[in-house]
Amino acid sequence: MLSPRTSPTRDLVGLDGLWRFALDTRVGATPWTTRLDSRLEAPVPASYNDLFVDPEIRDHVGIVWYQRDVRIPRGWAGERVVLRFGSVTHAARVYADDRLVAEHSGGYTPFEADLTGIVAPGAEFRLTVGVDNRLTNETVPPGTVTTGPDGRERQSYLHDFYNYAGIARPVRLCSTPKTFVEDVTVTTGRDGAAGIVEYRVSVAGEAIERADVQVRAVDETGVTVAEAHGPEGAFRIEDVTLWQPGAAYLYDLVVELVADDGRPTDSCTQPFGVRTVEVRGTQFLINGEPFYFTGFGKHEDTSVRGKGHDDAYLVHDFQLMEWTGANSFRTSHYPYAEEVLDFADRHGIVVIDETAAVGLNLGVQGGLTGIPPTPTFAPENFGGVTRDVHAQHLRELIERDKNHPSVVMWCLANEPASNEEGAREYFEPLVELTRKLDPTRPLTYAAVMFATPQNDKIGDLFDVLSINRYYGWYLFTGDLATAEQYLEKDLRGWAERFGKPVMMSEYGADTQPGVHSVWDAPWSEEYQSDFLAMYHRVFDRIPEFVGEHVWNFADFQTSAGIHRVDGNKKGVFTRDRKPKSAAFSLRRRWRGLDGHKPGGQDTAN
């Protein structure tokens, strides 16, 4: 699915702003058939949960309704008209006037509604969107909905971040010609100083058999450096400028459909970077050079907006990452907004792109025992339809993000029950599917504390072992000396058993800003810094280690609980992006590394 961009043949109209808003319990059974009877308005893009002071809205489980009036530009006569949502969390039903025009499940990937012939250029229509925030064992992420004695539905889930919902990403009205470029796929390689670019163009609409496809690569100065003809093929870029971590360089692939008279009937542009990614032995290579990940697990999370995309926070977060010396981040625990990846492409930040498959682990209900009340992958839990839903999420993720040079690895799940029976049967088909969809990028998953080198059942299926560990926090709290011994033994076990690159995808300690201590006192800023320093000593002793992603970049909101005070406090920045002491410690460790391992050691071959 192409990201929406204007071109000589394509126009965009943004539909962001204030929409009418109502809970399903406060309107009739068919609210799309008339003007929404509500005085409430909600901004798009934004989650709705924190906007209002009414607790019934924040705690609502079920459907909410958004509505606005939309006028089709009168100049779009004879054009295809498409409505595009960046995402709706978690499921959507979309109506144009009284007509259902789209349904989509999955809260973090885009979808479209073709309105051609349904709406008329120059005319206005009523756009209504039903947004369902419910999570079940047939959604990713999963959850459970129960009904209380008062008849209200209640939502529970297994992931440790707040279940924000709404229209959290931009909504756009797009025009294309009736015969149009539907999709573009770009893959790149190197041949000495030249770049090798393979492309594939999908054409749809009317008279596609007469569509002549022409492509050209344009550099950042606007000079055409290569041309090709046909719906798929390859070309060389001599003396190519590579996309490098910290030194981004993007070319534009200009794709044109040309009529018999030589006139372009459609034109679109797909940015791309020339770079290679490879796992060789225990090394992770970008452009043939060992790369060491420094950075964070993040969240799309800010006050008031929830998971609503905000360009100001986007810019500021990237500035803070650059300030710390971070070169990468993981899109924990869901695909982030397309605008985030576009920005990473332009600024040379490396991304591990993760699906929304978090919470596939009933062992967390057993606390630190890790013993599930029932098997995670039993048919009545996640061993049935859940995997099919997970597969569809992978298809949509890869379809959306396949052309981003910043994306160097797919993460199929966060903290699944990879130590339980049924894990291999669940994940093996998903790994095969992902490699078929994209054979160019390595694969990983983030292993939970309960999964050990001895009992993990899926590590051999993946290319990189990403490990989440909290020795010194959930285990051996306040005893960093003992935690260091257990951490090193654990990580060496993964490297020895699987012989693959190992990285830490989560490690961190909750920290209340302003709490200080001369002792190893959990929750103090000093303890957070000492905790991270202990982990870093261990990382530097393990040759197979290829990266460190601190949990978390910033404090974030969670569901209410006795172990959470206004959210998760493991951020090295507060929720409003003020640095804790640990942020300065990371800056001292990471600045100047330029993708090399601390201490000047290359990872083992």
C-alpha positions as CSV (number, residue, x, y, z in Angstrom):
1,M,0.0,0.0,0.0
2,L,1.5,3.3,-1.1
3,S,1.8,6.1,1.4
4,P,-0.3,9.0,0.2
5,R,1.7,11.8,-1.5
6,T,0.8,14.5,-3.9
7,S,2.0,14.3,-7.5
8,P,1.2,15.8,-10.9
9,T,-1.7,13.3,-11.1
10,R,-2.7,13.0,-7.4
11,D,-4.2,15.3,-4.8
12,L,-4.7,15.1,-1.1
13,V,-7.1,16.7,1.3
14,G,-6.4,16.4,5.0
15,L,-9.4,15.5,7.2
16,D,-7.7,16.1,10.6
17,G,-9.3,18.4,13.1
18,L,-12.3,18.3,15.4
19,W,-14.9,15.7,14.7
20,R,-18.3,15.1,16.4
21,F,-17.9,12.4,19.0
22,A,-20.2,10.1,21.1
23,L,-20.3,6.8,23.0
24,D,-22.4,4.1,21.5
25,T,-24.4,4.0,24.8
26,R,-25.5,7.6,24.2
27,V,-26.8,7.5,20.6
28,G,-29.2,5.4,18.7
29,A,-28.6,2.0,17.1
30,T,-27.8,3.5,13.7
31,P,-25.9,6.8,14.3
32,W,-24.4,7.0,10.9
33,T,-27.8,7.6,9.3
34,T,-28.1,11.2,10.7
35,R,-26.1,14.0,12.3
36,L,-24.5,12.6,15.5
37,D,-26.6,13.7,18.4
38,S,-23.8,14.9,20.7
39,R,-22.2,18.1,21.9
40,L,-18.8,16.5,22.3
41,E,-16.0,17.0,19.8
42,A,-12.7,15.0,19.6
43,P,-9.5,15.9,17.8
44,V,-8.1,13.7,15.0
45,P,-5.5,12.5,15.3
46,A,-5.6,11.6,19.0
47,S,-6.7,8.9,21.4
48,Y,-10.0,9.9,23.0
49,N,-9.4,8.4,26.5
50,D,-7.7,11.3,28.2
51,L,-9.5,14.2,26.4
52,F,-12.6,14.3,28.6
53,V,-13.2,14.5,32.4
54,D,-16.1,12.1,32.2
55,P,-14.9,8.7,33.6
56,E,-17.5,6.9,31.6
57,I,-15.7,7.9,28.5
58,R,-12.2,7.0,29.8
59,D,-13.4,3.6,31.0
60,H,-15.7,2.9,28.1
61,V,-15.5,-0.6,26.6
62,G,-17.0,-0.9,23.2
63,I,-17.7,1.4,20.3
64,V,-17.4,5.1,20.1
65,W,-18.5,7.2,17.1
66,Y,-16.7,9.9,15.2
67,Q,-18.4,12.0,12.5
68,R,-17.7,15.0,10.3
69,D,-18.9,16.5,7.0
70,V,-16.6,16.2,4.0
71,R,-16.8,18.0,0.6
72,I,-15.2,16.4,-2.4
73,P,-13.1,18.9,-4.4
74,R,-15.1,19.7,-7.6
75,G,-11.9,19.3,-9.7
76,W,-11.9,15.6,-9.0
77,A,-14.4,14.8,-11.7
78,G,-13.4,11.7,-13.6
79,E,-10.9,10.7,-10.8
80,R,-10.8,7.9,-8.4
81,V,-11.7,9.0,-4.8
82,V,-10.1,7.2,-1.9
83,L,-10.5,7.7,1.8
84,R,-7.4,6.6,3.8
85,F,-6.9,6.1,7.5
86,G,-3.4,5.9,9.0
87,S,-4.9,3.6,11.6
88,V,-8.0,3.2,13.9
89,T,-7.5,1.5,17.2
90,H,-8.5,-1.3,17.3
91,A,-11.3,-1.9,14.8
92,A,-13.3,0.4,12.5
93,R,-16.5,0.5,10.5
94,V,-16.7,3.4,8.1
95,Y,-19.8,4.9,6.6
96,A,-20.3,7.4,3.7
97,D,-23.8,8.8,4.5
98,D,-25.8,5.7,5.1
99,R,-23.5,3.3,3.2
100,L,-20.9,1.0,4.8
101,V,-17.7,1.6,2.8
102,A,-15.0,-0.1,4.8
103,E,-14.3,-2.4,7.8
104,H,-10.8,-3.0,9.3
105,S,-9.4,-4.8,12.3
106,G,-6.0,-4.0,13.6
107,G,-5.2,-0.8,15.4
108,Y,-1.8,0.2,13.9
109,T,-1.9,-0.3,10.2
110,P,-3.6,1.8,7.4
111,F,-6.7,1.0,5.4
112,E,-8.6,2.5,2.6
113,A,-12.2,3.0,1.3
114,D,-12.8,3.5,-2.4
115,L,-15.5,6.1,-2.7
116,T,-15.5,6.4,-6.4
117,G,-19.1,6.5,-7.6
118,I,-20.4,6.8,-4.1
119,V,-19.6,10.4,-3.6
120,A,-19.7,13.2,-6.2
121,P,-17.1,15.9,-6.9
122,G,-18.3,19.2,-5.5
123,A,-20.8,17.5,-3.2
124,E,-20.7,17.0,0.5
125,F,-21.2,13.7,2.4
126,R,-21.5,12.6,6.0
127,L,-18.5,10.6,7.2
128,T,-19.1,8.4,10.2
129,V,-16.6,6.1,11.8
130,G,-17.3,3.5,14.5
131,V,-14.2,2.7,16.6
132,D,-14.1,-0.5,18.7
133,N,-11.5,-0.7,21.5
134,R,-12.3,-4.2,22.6
135,L,-9.5,-6.8,22.7
136,T,-10.2,-10.6,22.7
137,N,-8.3,-13.8,21.8
138,E,-9.2,-13.0,18.2
139,T,-7.4,-9.7,18.2
140,V,-3.7,-8.7,18.2
141,P,-2.9,-7.6,20.9
142,P,-5.2,-10.0,22.7
143,G,-7.4,-9.4,25.7
144,T,-10.5,-10.4,27.6
145,V,-13.8,-8.7,27.9
146,T,-16.0,-9.6,30.8
147,T,-19.4,-8.3,32.0
148,G,-19.7,-7.1,35.6
149,P,-22.7,-7.4,37.9
150,D,-23.8,-3.9,36.9
151,G,-24.0,-5.0,33.2
152,R,-21.0,-3.0,32.1
153,E,-18.3,-4.6,30.0
154,R,-14.8,-4.6,31.5
155,Q,-11.5,-5.0,29.5
156,S,-8.4,-6.7,30.7
157,Y,-5.2,-7.4,28.8
158,L,-1.7,-8.8,29.3
159,H,0.4,-5.9,28.1
160,D,1.8,-3.2,30.3
161,F,0.7,-0.1,28.5
162,Y,-2.6,1.7,28.5
163,N,-5.2,0.6,25.9
164,Y,-5.6,3.9,24.2
165,A,-8.2,4.0,21.4
166,G,-9.5,6.2,18.7
167,I,-8.4,7.7,15.4
168,A,-4.8,8.3,16.4
169,R,-3.3,8.9,13.0
170,P,-4.0,11.2,10.0
171,V,-7.1,10.8,7.8
172,R,-6.8,11.9,4.2
173,L,-9.0,12.1,1.1
174,C,-7.0,11.2,-2.0
175,S,-7.5,11.3,-5.7
176,T,-5.9,9.1,-8.3
177,P,-6.5,8.5,-12.0
178,K,-8.8,5.7,-12.9
179,T,-5.8,3.7,-14.1
180,F,-3.3,4.0,-11.3
181,V,-0.1,2.7,-9.6
182,E,-1.4,0.6,-6.8
183,D,1.9,-0.5,-5.2
184,V,5.7,-0.2,-5.6
185,T,8.3,-2.5,-4.1
186,V,12.0,-1.6,-4.0
187,T,14.9,-3.7,-2.9
188,T,18.5,-2.8,-3.1
189,G,22.0,-4.3,-3.2
190,R,25.6,-3.4,-4.0
191,D,28.1,-4.2,-6.7
192,G,31.3,-2.5,-5.8
193,A,30.7,1.2,-5.9
194,A,27.4,0.8,-7.7
195,G,23.9,0.3,-6.2
196,I,21.7,-2.4,-7.6
197,V,18.0,-1.5,-7.4
198,E,15.2,-4.0,-8.1
199,Y,11.7,-2.8,-8.4
200,R,8.2,-4.1,-8.9
201,V,5.1,-1.9,-9.8
202,S,1.5,-3.1,-9.5
203,V,-1.1,-1.3,-11.6
204,A,-4.8,-1.4,-11.1
205,G,-8.0,0.2,-12.4
206,E,-9.2,0.5,-15.9
207,A,-7.4,-0.6,-19.0
208,I,-4.3,-1.8,-17.1
209,E,-3.2,-3.9,-20.1
210,R,-2.4,-0.6,-22.0
211,A,-0.5,0.9,-19.1
212,D,3.2,1.4,-20.0
213,V,5.3,1.6,-16.9
214,Q,8.4,3.9,-16.8
215,V,10.6,4.5,-13.8
216,R,13.6,6.7,-13.1
217,A,15.8,7.2,-10.0
218,V,16.4,10.8,-9.0
219,D,19.1,11.8,-6.5
220,E,18.8,14.5,-3.8
221,T,19.9,17.2,-6.2
222,G,17.1,16.3,-8.7
223,V,19.4,14.6,-11.2
224,T,18.1,11.4,-12.9
225,V,20.8,8.8,-12.2
226,A,19.0,5.7,-13.7
227,E,16.0,4.7,-15.8
228,A,14.1,1.5,-16.6
229,H,11.0,0.4,-18.4
230,G,8.3,-2.2,-17.5
231,P,6.4,-3.2,-14.4
232,E,9.4,-4.9,-12.9
233,G,13.1,-4.9,-13.5
234,A,16.4,-3.6,-12.2
235,F,18.9,-0.9,-12.8
236,R,22.3,0.3,-11.6
237,I,23.3,3.6,-9.9
238,E,26.9,4.2,-10.5
239,D,29.0,5.7,-7.6
240,V,25.9,5.3,-5.4
241,T,25.6,7.2,-2.1
242,L,24.6,4.7,0.5
243,W,21.9,5.1,3.2
244,Q,24.0,4.8,6.3
245,P,23.1,4.9,10.0
246,G,23.5,8.5,11.0
247,A,24.1,9.6,7.4
248,A,20.9,9.1,5.5
249,Y,20.7,9.5,1.8
250,L,17.5,9.0,-0.1
251,Y,16.7,8.7,-3.8
252,D,13.3,9.0,-5.3
253,L,11.9,6.3,-7.6
254,V,9.5,8.2,-9.9
255,V,7.0,5.9,-11.4
256,E,4.9,6.9,-14.4
257,L,2.1,5.2,-16.3
258,V,2.4,6.4,-19.9
259,A,-0.4,6.5,-22.5
260,D,0.0,5.5,-26.1
261,D,0.5,9.2,-27.0
262,G,3.4,9.5,-24.5
263,R,1.3,11.4,-21.9
264,P,1.7,10.4,-18.3
265,T,-1.6,9.1,-17.0
266,D,-0.4,8.6,-13.4
267,S,2.7,9.6,-11.6
268,C,3.9,8.7,-8.0
269,T,7.2,8.9,-6.1
270,Q,8.6,6.3,-3.8
271,P,11.6,7.4,-1.7
272,F,14.3,4.7,-1.2
273,G,17.7,4.3,0.2
274,V,20.4,2.0,-1.1
275,R,21.7,-0.2,1.8
276,T,22.2,-3.8,2.6
277,V,21.4,-5.7,5.8
278,E,22.9,-9.1,6.7
279,V,23.5,-11.4,9.7
280,R,26.8,-13.2,9.3
281,G,27.8,-15.5,12.1
282,T,27.3,-13.5,15.3
283,Q,27.6,-10.1,13.5
284,F,24.8,-7.8,12.4
285,L,26.0,-6.0,9.3
286,I,24.7,-2.8,7.6
287,N,26.4,-2.2,4.3
288,G,28.8,-4.9,5.1
289,E,30.0,-3.3,8.3
290,P,29.3,-4.6,11.9
291,F,26.6,-2.5,13.5
292,Y,26.0,-2.1,17.2
293,F,22.5,-1.0,18.2
294,T,22.3,1.7,20.9
295,G,18.9,3.1,21.7
296,F,15.5,2.4,23.2
297,G,12.3,0.6,23.3
298,K,9.7,3.5,22.9
299,H,6.0,4.0,23.0
300,E,3.7,6.3,21.1
301,D,2.5,7.9,24.3
302,T,2.0,11.5,25.4
303,S,-0.2,13.2,27.9
304,V,-3.7,14.2,26.7
305,R,-3.1,12.8,23.2
306,G,-2.5,9.2,24.3
307,K,-1.2,7.5,21.1
308,G,-2.2,10.4,18.9
309,H,0.5,11.2,16.4
310,D,2.1,14.6,17.0
311,D,4.8,16.0,14.8
312,A,6.2,18.3,17.6
313,Y,6.8,15.2,19.8
314,L,8.2,13.4,16.8
315,V,10.9,16.0,16.2
316,H,11.6,16.5,19.9
317,D,12.0,12.7,20.6
318,F,14.4,12.3,17.7
319,Q,16.4,15.3,19.0
320,L,16.6,13.7,22.4
321,M,17.7,10.4,20.9
322,E,20.4,12.1,19.0
323,W,21.5,14.0,22.1
324,T,21.9,10.7,24.0
325,G,23.8,9.1,21.1
326,A,21.1,6.6,20.3
327,N,21.3,5.2,16.7
328,S,18.1,3.1,16.8
329,F,14.9,2.1,18.4
330,R,12.3,-0.6,18.4
331,T,8.7,0.2,17.6
332,S,7.5,-1.5,20.8
333,H,4.9,-2.9,20.9
334,Y,3.1,-2.1,17.6
335,P,3.9,-0.5,14.2
336,Y,4.3,3.3,14.7
337,A,2.9,6.0,12.5
338,E,4.2,6.1,8.9
339,E,5.4,9.6,9.6
340,V,7.8,8.2,12.3
341,L,9.5,5.9,9.8
342,D,9.6,8.6,7.1
343,F,11.5,10.7,9.6
344,A,13.8,7.9,10.5
345,D,14.5,7.4,6.8
346,R,15.5,11.0,6.4
347,H,17.6,11.2,9.5
348,G,19.5,7.9,9.5
349,I,17.9,6.3,12.6
350,V,17.8,2.5,12.5
351,V,14.5,0.8,13.3
352,I,13.4,-2.6,14.5
353,D,9.8,-2.8,13.3
354,E,7.5,-4.8,15.6
355,T,4.0,-6.2,15.2
356,A,1.3,-5.6,17.8
357,A,1.7,-9.2,19.0
358,V,2.3,-8.4,22.6
359,G,0.6,-10.3,25.4
360,L,0.8,-13.8,23.9
361,N,1.9,-15.1,27.2
362,L,-0.5,-16.3,29.9
363,G,2.5,-17.0,32.2
364,V,2.4,-13.3,33.2
365,Q,-0.7,-14.1,35.2
366,G,1.4,-16.4,37.3
367,G,3.6,-13.5,38.4
368,L,7.3,-14.2,38.8
369,T,6.6,-17.9,38.7
370,G,5.8,-17.7,35.0
371,I,3.4,-20.6,35.3
372,P,0.3,-20.0,33.2
373,P,-3.2,-20.9,34.6
374,T,-3.8,-22.7,31.3
375,P,-1.4,-23.3,28.3
376,T,-0.9,-20.1,26.3
377,F,-1.2,-21.9,23.0
378,A,-4.2,-24.1,23.8
379,P,-6.9,-23.8,21.1
380,E,-9.2,-21.9,23.4
381,N,-6.5,-19.4,24.2
382,F,-4.0,-18.3,21.5
383,G,-3.5,-21.6,19.6
384,G,-6.6,-21.1,17.4
385,V,-7.6,-18.1,15.3
386,T,-5.1,-15.8,17.0
387,R,-2.3,-17.0,14.7
388,D,-4.3,-16.2,11.6
389,V,-4.9,-12.7,12.9
390,H,-1.2,-12.4,13.7
391,A,-0.4,-13.5,10.1
392,Q,-2.6,-10.8,8.7
393,H,-0.9,-8.2,10.9
394,L,2.4,-9.3,9.5
395,R,1.1,-9.0,5.9
396,E,-0.1,-5.5,6.6
397,L,3.0,-4.4,8.4
398,I,5.4,-5.6,5.7
399,E,3.2,-4.2,2.9
400,R,3.3,-0.8,4.6
401,D,7.0,-0.7,5.7
402,K,8.9,-2.8,3.1
403,N,10.5,0.2,1.3
404,H,11.8,2.0,4.4
405,P,15.7,1.8,4.5
406,S,15.6,2.6,8.2
407,V,13.8,-0.7,8.9
408,V,16.5,-3.3,9.2
409,M,14.7,-6.1,11.1
410,W,11.2,-7.4,11.7
411,C,10.2,-8.3,15.3
412,L,7.4,-10.8,15.2
413,A,6.3,-10.6,18.8
414,N,7.2,-9.1,22.2
415,E,7.6,-11.6,25.1
416,P,5.6,-14.5,23.8
417,A,5.5,-17.7,25.7
418,S,8.4,-19.2,23.7
419,N,9.2,-21.5,26.6
420,E,5.8,-23.3,26.4
421,E,4.6,-26.3,24.4
422,G,2.9,-25.1,21.2
423,A,5.2,-22.1,20.7
424,R,7.1,-23.7,17.8
425,E,3.9,-24.8,16.1
426,Y,2.5,-21.3,16.5
427,F,5.6,-19.4,15.3
428,E,7.2,-21.6,12.6
429,P,4.5,-20.8,10.0
430,L,4.7,-17.1,10.9
431,V,8.5,-17.1,10.4
432,E,8.0,-18.9,7.0
433,L,5.4,-16.4,6.0
434,T,7.6,-13.4,6.9
435,R,10.6,-14.7,5.0
436,K,8.4,-15.3,2.0
437,L,7.0,-11.7,2.2
438,D,10.4,-10.2,2.7
439,P,13.5,-12.4,2.3
440,T,15.8,-9.3,2.6
441,R,15.5,-8.5,6.3
442,P,16.5,-10.6,9.4
443,L,13.9,-11.6,11.9
444,T,13.8,-11.5,15.7
445,Y,11.4,-11.7,18.7
446,A,11.8,-10.3,22.2
447,A,12.2,-13.1,24.7
448,V,10.5,-12.9,28.1
449,M,12.2,-13.6,31.4
450,F,10.5,-17.0,31.7
451,A,12.2,-18.1,28.4
452,T,15.7,-19.3,29.1
453,P,18.5,-20.7,26.9
454,Q,17.5,-24.1,28.3
455,N,13.7,-24.0,27.6
456,D,13.2,-21.7,24.7
457,K,11.6,-23.5,21.8
458,I,11.9,-21.1,18.9
459,G,15.3,-19.3,19.0
460,D,16.7,-21.3,16.2
461,L,14.0,-20.1,13.8
462,F,15.2,-16.5,14.0
463,D,18.3,-14.6,13.0
464,V,18.9,-12.3,16.0
465,L,18.1,-13.1,19.7
466,S,16.5,-10.1,21.4
467,I,16.4,-10.6,25.1
468,N,14.2,-8.8,27.7
469,R,15.7,-9.0,31.2
470,Y,15.2,-7.3,34.6
471,Y,17.7,-8.8,37.0
472,G,18.2,-6.2,39.6
473,W,14.6,-5.0,39.3
474,Y,12.0,-7.7,39.3
475,L,14.6,-10.3,40.5
476,F,17.3,-9.5,43.0
477,T,15.8,-6.1,43.6
478,G,18.5,-3.8,45.0
479,D,21.2,-6.4,44.7
480,L,23.1,-5.5,41.6
481,A,26.1,-7.7,42.4
482,T,24.0,-10.9,42.4
483,A,22.0,-9.6,39.4
484,E,25.2,-9.1,37.4
485,Q,26.2,-12.8,37.9
486,Y,22.8,-14.1,36.8
487,L,22.6,-11.8,33.9
488,E,26.0,-12.8,32.5
489,K,25.3,-16.5,32.9
490,D,21.9,-16.0,31.2
491,L,23.2,-14.1,28.2
492,R,26.2,-16.4,27.6
493,G,23.8,-19.3,27.6
494,W,21.8,-17.8,24.7
495,A,25.0,-17.2,22.7
496,E,26.4,-20.6,23.4
497,R,23.2,-22.5,22.6
498,F,22.2,-20.7,19.4
499,G,25.4,-19.2,18.0
500,K,23.6,-16.1,16.8
501,P,23.9,-12.4,17.5
502,V,22.4,-11.4,20.8
503,M,21.0,-8.0,21.8
504,M,19.2,-6.7,24.8
505,S,15.8,-5.4,23.7
506,E,14.6,-4.4,27.2
507,Y,16.4,-3.6,30.5
508,G,15.5,-0.9,32.9
509,A,14.4,0.1,36.4
510,D,11.5,2.3,37.5
511,T,12.7,5.6,38.6
512,Q,10.9,8.5,40.3
513,P,12.5,11.7,39.3
514,G,13.9,13.6,42.2
515,V,14.5,10.6,44.4
516,H,18.1,10.3,45.4
517,S,20.2,8.0,47.6
518,V,23.8,7.2,48.4
519,W,22.8,3.5,48.6
520,D,21.5,1.1,46.0
521,A,17.9,2.3,46.6
522,P,15.4,1.2,43.9
523,W,13.3,4.0,42.5
524,S,16.2,6.5,42.9
525,E,17.9,8.1,40.0
526,E,21.3,6.8,41.1
527,Y,20.0,3.2,41.2
528,Q,18.7,3.6,37.6
529,S,22.2,4.8,36.4
530,D,24.0,2.0,38.4
531,F,21.5,-0.6,37.1
532,L,22.3,0.4,33.5
533,A,26.0,0.5,34.1
534,M,26.0,-3.0,35.5
535,Y,24.2,-4.3,32.4
536,H,26.7,-2.5,30.2
537,R,29.6,-4.1,31.9
538,V,28.1,-7.5,31.1
539,F,27.3,-6.6,27.5
540,D,30.9,-5.5,26.9
541,R,32.2,-8.9,28.1
542,I,30.2,-10.9,25.6
543,P,31.6,-11.1,22.1
544,E,28.3,-12.1,20.5
545,F,26.5,-9.0,21.8
546,V,25.3,-6.6,19.1
547,G,23.1,-4.1,20.8
548,E,21.4,-2.5,23.8
549,H,17.9,-1.0,23.8
550,V,17.0,0.5,27.2
551,W,13.5,0.2,28.5
552,N,12.2,2.8,28.1
553,F,12.9,6.1,26.3
554,A,10.2,7.9,28.4
555,D,7.7,7.2,31.1
556,F,4.4,6.1,29.8
557,Q,0.8,5.4,30.9
558,T,-0.4,2.0,31.9
559,S,-3.6,0.5,33.3
560,A,-4.2,1.1,37.0
561,G,-2.4,-1.2,39.4
562,I,-0.8,-1.2,42.8
563,H,2.7,-1.6,41.2
564,R,2.2,1.4,38.9
565,V,1.9,5.0,40.1
566,D,0.7,7.1,37.2
567,G,2.2,4.7,34.7
568,N,5.5,3.0,34.1
569,K,8.5,5.0,35.3
570,K,11.3,3.1,33.6
571,G,11.9,6.0,31.1
572,V,15.3,7.8,31.2
573,F,13.1,10.8,30.3
574,T,9.9,11.7,32.1
575,R,6.6,11.6,30.2
576,D,7.0,15.3,29.4
577,R,10.6,14.6,28.2
578,K,12.7,15.9,31.1
579,P,15.9,13.9,31.5
580,K,16.6,11.8,34.6
581,S,20.2,11.2,35.6
582,A,20.4,8.0,33.5
583,A,19.9,10.0,30.3
584,F,23.3,11.7,31.0
585,S,24.9,8.3,31.8
586,L,23.7,7.0,28.4
587,R,25.0,10.1,26.6
588,R,28.5,9.5,28.1
589,R,28.4,5.8,27.0
590,W,26.9,6.2,23.5
591,R,28.1,9.5,22.1
592,G,30.8,9.0,19.5
593,L,30.4,5.3,19.0
594,D,29.1,5.7,15.4
595,G,27.6,2.2,15.4
596,H,30.7,0.5,16.9
597,K,30.6,-1.6,20.0
598,P,31.7,0.2,23.2
599,G,35.3,-0.5,24.0
600,G,36.3,-0.7,20.4
601,Q,35.6,-4.4,20.1
602,D,34.0,-5.9,16.9
603,T,31.5,-8.6,17.6
604,A,32.6,-12.2,17.0
605,N,32.5,-13.7,13.6
